[in-house]
Amino acid sequence: MPEDPYAYVVATFQALHPPDNVPGLEEPEQAPPSPVYIPYVPEPVYPEPQPPTLSFTKEDAERFLAMPIPHHHHLLHY
């Protein structure tokens, strides 16, 4: 490996990708494709877990509290 790592990378890249353009027919102003293209994939964003919202009115709460509590005596007999 040469002392210059950049020269080594360039030499390796040129060895792997020989120039295929014909002299005189190359497009001016055309950037060569990037040797390594890594698409940007954003990290998935997970919303913060929200506690379930209980939507009931004060009347609903009073109606629930006014309900008679069923006594299941038959469940207590073993």
N, CA, C and O atoms as a printed pandas DataFrame, in Angstrom:
     atom_number atom_name residue_name chain_id  residue_number  x_coord  y_coord  z_coord
0              1         N          MET        A               1    0.866   -1.192    0.000
1              2        CA          MET        A               1    0.000    0.000    0.000
2              3         C          MET        A               1    0.898    1.236    0.000
3              4         O          MET        A               1    1.819    1.338    0.811
4              5         N          PRO        A               2    0.631    2.166   -0.905
5              6        CA          PRO        A               2    1.475    3.377   -0.959
6              7         C          PRO        A               2    1.352    4.191    0.312
7              8         O          PRO        A               2    0.462    3.974    1.135
8              9         N          GLU        A               3    2.266    5.129    0.448
9             10        CA          GLU        A               3    2.229    5.988    1.628
10            11         C          GLU        A               3    0.979    6.851    1.633
11            12         O          GLU        A               3    0.439    7.157    2.696
12            13         N          ASP        A               4    0.513    7.247    0.446
13            14        CA          ASP        A               4   -0.651    8.131    0.366
14            15         C          ASP        A               4   -1.905    7.276    0.268
15            16         O          ASP        A               4   -2.120    6.632   -0.759
16            17         N          PRO        A               5   -2.731    7.249    1.288
17            18        CA          PRO        A               5   -3.943    6.414    1.213
18            19         C          PRO        A               5   -4.894    6.879    0.121
19            20         O          PRO        A               5   -5.618    6.067   -0.454
20            21         N          TYR        A               6   -4.902    8.182   -0.174
21            22        CA          TYR        A               6   -5.803    8.672   -1.218
22            23         C          TYR        A               6   -5.379    8.132   -2.579
23            24         O          TYR        A               6   -6.224    7.750   -3.389
24            25         N          ALA        A               7   -4.070    8.098   -2.831
25            26        CA          ALA        A               7   -3.580    7.558   -4.100
26            27         C          ALA        A               7   -3.916    6.076   -4.204
27            28         O          ALA        A               7   -4.206    5.570   -5.288
28            29         N          TYR        A               8   -3.873    5.390   -3.077
29            30        CA          TYR        A               8   -4.219    3.965   -3.087
30            31         C          TYR        A               8   -5.693    3.774   -3.442
31            32         O          TYR        A               8   -6.043    2.885   -4.218
32            33         N          VAL        A               9   -6.548    4.614   -2.870
33            34        CA          VAL        A               9   -7.979    4.504   -3.159
34            35         C          VAL        A               9   -8.234    4.830   -4.621
35            36         O          VAL        A               9   -9.010    4.142   -5.283
36            37         N          VAL        A              10   -7.586    5.875   -5.131
37            38        CA          VAL        A              10   -7.790    6.247   -6.530
38            39         C          VAL        A              10   -7.298    5.138   -7.449
39            40         O          VAL        A              10   -7.958    4.810   -8.435
40            41         N          ALA        A              11   -6.152    4.562   -7.134
41            42        CA          ALA        A              11   -5.621    3.488   -7.976
42            43         C          ALA        A              11   -6.531    2.271   -7.932
43            44         O          ALA        A              11   -6.766    1.627   -8.954
44            45         N          THR        A              12   -7.041    1.959   -6.754
45            46        CA          THR        A              12   -7.941    0.819   -6.639
46            47         C          THR        A              12   -9.231    1.081   -7.394
47            48         O          THR        A              12   -9.756    0.192   -8.064
48            49         N          PHE        A              13   -9.742    2.298   -7.288
49            50        CA          PHE        A              13  -10.987    2.627   -7.972
50            51         C          PHE        A              13  -10.794    2.573   -9.486
51            52         O          PHE        A              13  -11.663    2.077  -10.204
52            53         N          GLN        A              14   -9.672    3.076   -9.971
53            54        CA          GLN        A              14   -9.416    3.048  -11.406
54            55         C          GLN        A              14   -9.208    1.618  -11.891
55            56         O          GLN        A              14   -9.542    1.292  -13.030
56            57         N          ALA        A              15   -8.657    0.768  -11.032
57            58        CA          ALA        A              15   -8.467   -0.624  -11.428
58            59         C          ALA        A              15   -9.805   -1.355  -11.470
59            60         O          ALA        A              15  -10.018   -2.216  -12.323
60            61         N          LEU        A              16  -10.697   -1.014  -10.559
61            62        CA          LEU        A              16  -12.003   -1.672  -10.541
62            63         C          LEU        A              16  -12.920   -1.096  -11.607
63            64         O          LEU        A              16  -13.749   -1.818  -12.161
64            65         N          HIS        A              17  -12.786    0.188  -11.902
65            66        CA          HIS        A              17  -13.657    0.855  -12.864
66            67         C          HIS        A              17  -12.786    1.513  -13.929
67            68         O          HIS        A              17  -12.495    2.704  -13.829
68            69         N          PRO        A              18  -12.366    0.766  -14.944
69            70        CA          PRO        A              18  -11.554    1.390  -15.988
70            71         C          PRO        A              18  -12.387    2.408  -16.751
71            72         O          PRO        A              18  -13.586    2.203  -16.937
72            73         N          PRO        A              19  -11.784    3.491  -17.193
73            74        CA          PRO        A              19  -12.550    4.500  -17.939
74            75         C          PRO        A              19  -13.034    3.924  -19.253
75            76         O          PRO        A              19  -12.261    3.357  -20.025
76            77         N          ASP        A              20  -14.326    4.078  -19.495
77            78        CA          ASP        A              20  -14.900    3.519  -20.719
78            79         C          ASP        A              20  -15.300    4.623  -21.701
79            80         O          ASP        A              20  -15.945    4.350  -22.714
80            81         N          ASN        A              21  -14.918    5.870  -21.401
81            82        CA          ASN        A              21  -15.318    6.947  -22.301
82            83         C          ASN        A              21  -14.308    7.038  -23.449
83            84         O          ASN        A              21  -13.105    6.849  -23.271
84            85         N          VAL        A              22  -14.848    7.335  -24.626
85            86        CA          VAL        A              22  -13.992    7.479  -25.798
86            87         C          VAL        A              22  -13.486    8.911  -25.839
87            88         O          VAL        A              22  -14.286    9.836  -25.696
88            89         N          PRO        A              23  -12.184    9.133  -26.030
89            90        CA          PRO        A              23  -11.683   10.516  -26.081
90            91         C          PRO        A              23  -12.330   11.285  -27.220
91            92         O          PRO        A              23  -12.413   10.810  -28.352
92            93         N          GLY        A              24  -12.787   12.492  -26.885
93            94        CA          GLY        A              24  -13.415   13.327  -27.899
94            95         C          GLY        A              24  -14.923   13.240  -27.872
95            96         O          GLY        A              24  -15.590   14.147  -28.370
96            97         N          LEU        A              25  -15.489   12.184  -27.309
97            98        CA          LEU        A              25  -16.939   12.041  -27.273
98            99         C          LEU        A              25  -17.478   12.163  -25.850
99           100         O          LEU        A              25  -18.676   12.001  -25.617
100          101         N          GLU        A              26  -16.601   12.446  -24.916
101          102        CA          GLU        A              26  -17.071   12.522  -23.538
102          103         C          GLU        A              26  -17.904   13.782  -23.343
103          104         O          GLU        A              26  -17.626   14.834  -23.919
104          105         N          GLU        A              27  -18.916   13.645  -22.525
105          106        CA          GLU        A              27  -19.795   14.780  -22.254
106          107         C          GLU        A              27  -19.065   15.759  -21.350
107          108         O          GLU        A              27  -18.521   15.361  -20.320
108          109         N          PRO        A              28  -19.045   17.033  -21.719
109          110        CA          PRO        A              28  -18.485   17.997  -20.760
110          111         C          PRO        A              28  -19.460   18.179  -19.602
111          112         O          PRO        A              28  -20.598   17.731  -19.741
112          113         N          GLU        A              29  -19.138   18.760  -18.541
113          114        CA          GLU        A              29  -20.090   19.122  -17.478
114          115         C          GLU        A              29  -20.909   17.934  -16.974
115          116         O          GLU        A              29  -21.958   18.135  -16.361
116          117         N          GLN        A              30  -20.461   16.716  -17.215
117          118        CA          GLN        A              30  -21.211   15.576  -16.678
118          119         C          GLN        A              30  -20.427   14.990  -15.520
119          120         O          GLN        A              30  -19.310   14.501  -15.688
120          121         N          ALA        A              31  -21.020   15.045  -14.364
121          122        CA          ALA        A              31  -20.322   14.536  -13.186
122          123         C          ALA        A              31  -20.331   13.018  -13.229
123          124         O          ALA        A              31  -21.352   12.419  -13.567
124          125         N          PRO        A              32  -19.230   12.393  -12.898
125          126        CA          PRO        A              32  -19.218   10.924  -12.860
126          127         C          PRO        A              32  -20.109   10.431  -11.727
127          128         O          PRO        A              32  -20.257   11.113  -10.714
128          129         N          PRO        A              33  -20.699    9.264  -11.888
129          130        CA          PRO        A              33  -21.546    8.741  -10.806
130          131         C          PRO        A              33  -20.718    8.460   -9.564
131          132         O          PRO        A              33  -19.545    8.096   -9.643
132          133         N          SER        A              34  -21.343    8.635   -8.442
133          134        CA          SER        A              34  -20.631    8.386   -7.190
134          135         C          SER        A              34  -20.304    6.904   -7.084
135          136         O          SER        A              34  -21.149    6.066   -7.400
136          137         N          PRO        A              35  -19.110    6.567   -6.651
137          138        CA          PRO        A              35  -18.762    5.142   -6.550
138          139         C          PRO        A              35  -19.633    4.401   -5.538
139          140         O          PRO        A              35  -19.978    3.239   -5.748
140          141         N          VAL        A              36  -19.979    5.055   -4.469
141          142        CA          VAL        A              36  -20.824    4.422   -3.453
142          143         C          VAL        A              36  -21.980    5.362   -3.178
143          144         O          VAL        A              36  -21.791    6.486   -2.713
144          145         N          TYR        A              37  -23.185    4.884   -3.472
145          146        CA          TYR        A              37  -24.366    5.707   -3.226
146          147         C          TYR        A              37  -25.157    5.067   -2.102
147          148         O          TYR        A              37  -25.665    3.953   -2.232
148          149         N          ILE        A              38  -25.253    5.785   -1.003
149          150        CA          ILE        A              38  -26.007    5.286    0.142
150          151         C          ILE        A              38  -27.231    6.183    0.302
151          152         O          ILE        A              38  -27.102    7.336    0.715
152          153         N          PRO        A              39  -28.400    5.673   -0.016
153          154        CA          PRO        A              39  -29.595    6.515    0.148
154          155         C          PRO        A              39  -29.821    6.839    1.617
155          156         O          PRO        A              39  -29.568    6.024    2.504
156          157         N          TYR        A              40  -30.299    8.038    1.842
157          158        CA          TYR        A              40  -30.558    8.468    3.214
158          159         C          TYR        A              40  -31.885    7.890    3.667
159          160         O          TYR        A              40  -32.935    8.198    3.104
160          161         N          VAL        A              41  -31.827    7.065    4.672
161          162        CA          VAL        A              41  -33.044    6.483    5.236
162          163         C          VAL        A              41  -33.190    7.048    6.637
163          164         O          VAL        A              41  -32.403    6.710    7.521
164          165         N          PRO        A              42  -34.179    7.898    6.854
165          166        CA          PRO        A              42  -34.328    8.478    8.199
166          167         C          PRO        A              42  -34.730    7.412    9.202
167          168         O          PRO        A              42  -35.368    6.417    8.859
168          169         N          GLU        A              43  -34.350    7.640   10.422
169          170        CA          GLU        A              43  -34.738    6.722   11.483
170          171         C          GLU        A              43  -36.258    6.774   11.653
171          172         O          GLU        A              43  -36.845    7.855   11.631
172          173         N          PRO        A              44  -36.888    5.629   11.821
173          174        CA          PRO        A              44  -38.337    5.662   12.046
174          175         C          PRO        A              44  -38.659    6.390   13.344
175          176         O          PRO        A              44  -38.036    6.156   14.379
176          177         N          VAL        A              45  -39.632    7.265   13.267
177          178        CA          VAL        A              45  -40.011    8.061   14.432
178          179         C          VAL        A              45  -41.260    7.435   15.033
179          180         O          VAL        A              45  -42.308    7.360   14.391
180          181         N          TYR        A              46  -41.132    6.997   16.254
181          182        CA          TYR        A              46  -42.270    6.407   16.940
182          183         C          TYR        A              46  -42.856    7.452   17.889
183          184         O          TYR        A              46  -42.138    8.005   18.722
184          185         N          PRO        A              47  -44.144    7.722   17.767
185          186        CA          PRO        A              47  -44.741    8.703   18.686
186          187         C          PRO        A              47  -44.718    8.182   20.112
187          188         O          PRO        A              47  -44.763    6.977   20.359
188          189         N          GLU        A              48  -44.648    9.109   21.025
189          190        CA          GLU        A              48  -44.663    8.721   22.434
190          191         C          GLU        A              48  -46.000    8.051   22.754
191          192         O          GLU        A              48  -47.051    8.543   22.343
192          193         N          PRO        A              49  -45.970    6.944   23.478
193          194        CA          PRO        A              49  -47.234    6.290   23.819
194          195         C          PRO        A              49  -48.079    7.186   24.717
195          196         O          PRO        A              49  -47.638    7.634   25.776
196          197         N          GLN        A              50  -49.285    7.430   24.273
197          198        CA          GLN        A              50  -50.183    8.287   25.032
198          199         C          GLN        A              50  -51.083    7.418   25.908
199          200         O          GLN        A              50  -51.554    6.372   25.461
200          201         N          PRO        A              51  -51.326    7.837   27.142
201          202        CA          PRO        A              51  -52.272    7.079   27.967
202          203         C          PRO        A              51  -53.668    7.190   27.366
203          204         O          PRO        A              51  -54.028    8.236   26.827
204          205         N          PRO        A              52  -54.452    6.126   27.453
205          206        CA          PRO        A              52  -55.799    6.192   26.887
206          207         C          PRO        A              52  -56.628    7.239   27.614
207          208         O          PRO        A              52  -56.640    7.312   28.842
208          209         N          THR        A              53  -57.313    8.038   26.825
209          210        CA          THR        A              53  -58.141    9.090   27.417
210          211         C          THR        A              53  -59.532    8.526   27.660
211          212         O          THR        A              53  -60.149    7.964   26.755
212          213         N          LEU        A              54  -60.019    8.676   28.878
213          214        CA          LEU        A              54  -61.361    8.239   29.224
214          215         C          LEU        A              54  -62.305    9.420   29.041
215          216         O          LEU        A              54  -62.211   10.436   29.730
216          217         N          SER        A              55  -63.207    9.253   28.100
217          218        CA          SER        A              55  -64.135   10.349   27.829
218          219         C          SER        A              55  -65.496    9.993   28.416
219          220         O          SER        A              55  -66.324    9.361   27.760
220          221         N          PHE        A              56  -65.711   10.403   29.643
221          222        CA          PHE        A              56  -67.039   10.262   30.225
222          223         C          PHE        A              56  -67.322   11.509   31.054
223          224         O          PHE        A              56  -66.417   12.134   31.608
224          225         N          THR        A              57  -68.580   11.843   31.118
225          226        CA          THR        A              57  -68.977   13.089   31.773
226          227         C          THR        A              57  -69.188   12.848   33.259
227          228         O          THR        A              57  -69.136   11.716   33.741
228          229         N          LYS        A              58  -69.425   13.931   33.962
229          230        CA          LYS        A              58  -69.707   13.820   35.391
230          231         C          LYS        A              58  -71.007   13.055   35.616
231          232         O          LYS        A              58  -71.141   12.326   36.599
232          233         N          GLU        A              59  -71.962   13.221   34.706
233          234        CA          GLU        A              59  -73.218   12.480   34.838
234          235         C          GLU        A              59  -72.977   10.979   34.683
235          236         O          GLU        A              59  -73.582   10.169   35.384
236          237         N          ASP        A              60  -72.088   10.621   33.760
237          238        CA          ASP        A              60  -71.778    9.207   33.587
238          239         C          ASP        A              60  -71.165    8.642   34.865
239          240         O          ASP        A              60  -71.500    7.533   35.282
240          241         N          ALA        A              61  -70.272    9.402   35.481
241          242        CA          ALA        A              61  -69.643    8.929   36.708
242          243         C          ALA        A              61  -70.677    8.795   37.814
243          244         O          ALA        A              61  -70.667    7.815   38.558
244          245         N          GLU        A              62  -71.570    9.773   37.929
245          246        CA          GLU        A              62  -72.594    9.691   38.982
246          247         C          GLU        A              62  -73.533    8.525   38.715
247          248         O          GLU        A              62  -73.939    7.836   39.651
248          249         N          ARG        A              63  -73.890    8.290   37.441
249          250        CA          ARG        A              63  -74.777    7.174   37.117
250          251         C          ARG        A              63  -74.088    5.845   37.447
251          252         O          ARG        A              63  -74.723    4.905   37.925
252          253         N          PHE        A              64  -72.797    5.787   37.186
253          254        CA          PHE        A              64  -72.074    4.555   37.481
254          255         C          PHE        A              64  -71.986    4.329   38.989
255          256         O          PHE        A              64  -72.172    3.211   39.469
256          257         N          LEU        A              65  -71.698    5.415   39.741
257          258        CA          LEU        A              65  -71.587    5.267   41.185
258          259         C          LEU        A              65  -72.937    4.979   41.821
259          260         O          LEU        A              65  -72.987    4.409   42.910
260          261         N          ALA        A              66  -74.034    5.358   41.172
261          262        CA          ALA        A              66  -75.364    5.123   41.736
262          263         C          ALA        A              66  -75.868    3.720   41.434
263          264         O          ALA        A              66  -76.894    3.307   41.974
264          265         N          MET        A              67  -75.174    2.990   40.594
265          266        CA          MET        A              67  -75.629    1.642   40.254
266          267         C          MET        A              67  -75.509    0.738   41.475
267          268         O          MET        A              67  -74.536    0.836   42.224
268          269         N          PRO        A              68  -76.474   -0.129   41.680
269          270        CA          PRO        A              68  -76.378   -1.070   42.803
270          271         C          PRO        A              68  -75.267   -2.075   42.543
271          272         O          PRO        A              68  -75.083   -2.539   41.419
272          273         N          ILE        A              69  -74.540   -2.398   43.583
273          274        CA          ILE        A              69  -73.450   -3.354   43.459
274          275         C          ILE        A              69  -74.033   -4.751   43.565
275          276         O          ILE        A              69  -74.617   -5.093   44.593
276          277         N          PRO        A              70  -73.890   -5.562   42.538
277          278        CA          PRO        A              70  -74.464   -6.919   42.610
278          279         C          PRO        A              70  -73.686   -7.773   43.601
279          280         O          PRO        A              70  -72.455   -7.787   43.613
280          281         N          HIS        A              71  -74.434   -8.477   44.420
281          282        CA          HIS        A              71  -73.805   -9.352   45.404
282          283         C          HIS        A              71  -73.968  -10.784   44.923
283          284         O          HIS        A              71  -75.079  -11.311   44.856
284          285         N          HIS        A              72  -72.863  -11.393   44.598
285          286        CA          HIS        A              72  -72.902  -12.764   44.100
286          287         C          HIS        A              72  -72.590  -13.695   45.268
287          288         O          HIS        A              72  -71.469  -14.177   45.432
288          289         N          HIS        A              73  -73.627  -13.930   46.074
289          290        CA          HIS        A              73  -73.398  -14.789   47.229
290          291         C          HIS        A              73  -73.127  -16.220   46.804
291          292         O          HIS        A              73  -72.418  -16.960   47.486
292          293         N          HIS        A              74  -73.701  -16.604   45.666
293          294        CA          HIS        A              74  -73.523  -17.997   45.270
294          295         C          HIS        A              74  -72.082  -18.277   44.838
295          296         O          HIS        A              74  -71.673  -19.436   44.759
296          297         N          LEU        A              75  -71.305  -17.214   44.556
297          298        CA          LEU        A              75  -69.916  -17.439   44.178
298          299         C          LEU        A              75  -69.030  -17.680   45.403
299          300         O          LEU        A              75  -67.910  -18.176   45.280
300          301         N          LEU        A              76  -69.544  -17.322   46.592
301          302        CA          LEU        A              76  -68.732  -17.469   47.789
302          303         C          LEU        A              76  -68.878  -18.856   48.405
303          304         O          LEU        A              76  -68.089  -19.239   49.269
304          305         N          HIS        A              77  -69.888  -19.613   47.963
305          306        CA          HIS        A              77  -70.081  -20.950   48.535
306          307         C          HIS        A              77  -69.170  -21.922   47.809
307          308         O          HIS        A              77  -69.195  -22.019   46.582
308          309         N          TYR        A              78  -68.373  -22.633   48.574
309          310        CA          TYR        A              78  -67.440  -23.572   47.967
310          311         C          TYR        A              78  -68.032  -24.959   47.987
311          312         O          TYR        A              78  -67.400  -25.907   47.520
